[in-house]
Amino acid sequence: MNSVFDELRSAVYSVWHRRWVVLAVALGGLHAGLAGRGDDPEQL
């Protein structure tokens, strides 16, 4: 029974860790896009 909880905890940790990685990549891309857009005053 203890191994079931270990597997469940491992799965939850993996999903949670990936969620933060995906969020960080998305925010980084958004930031890069907005920074690139700010170079051209006509687009603002």
N, C-alpha and C positions, 0 to 999 in steps of 0.2 A: 504494500500500500504506500510505503514511503517513496518508492521509485515513481509512482504515478504522480505524486505531488512534485517531485524533482523534475519530471518531464514537463509537467504543466507550467511550472515556474520558469523553466528554460525557454519554453515556447513563448510565454508572455514577455519575457525579457527580450527575446530576439525581435518580436514584433515591435515592441516599444522602442528598441534601439534603431531599427530601420525607419520607424516613423520620424524620428528626429533627424536622421540622415537625409531622408527625402525632403523634409521641411527646410533643412539648411540649404540643400541644393536649389530648391525652388526660390527661396528668398535671395540666394546669391545671384541666380539668374535674373530675378526681378530687379535687383539692385544694379546689376550690370546693364540691363536694358534701359533703366531710367537714367543712369549715368551717361550712357551713349546718346540718349535722346537729348540730354541737356547741352550737348555740344553744339547743336544747331538751334539758334533762337527762333527760327521760322516754324519749327515743329511744336514749340511750347504754346 
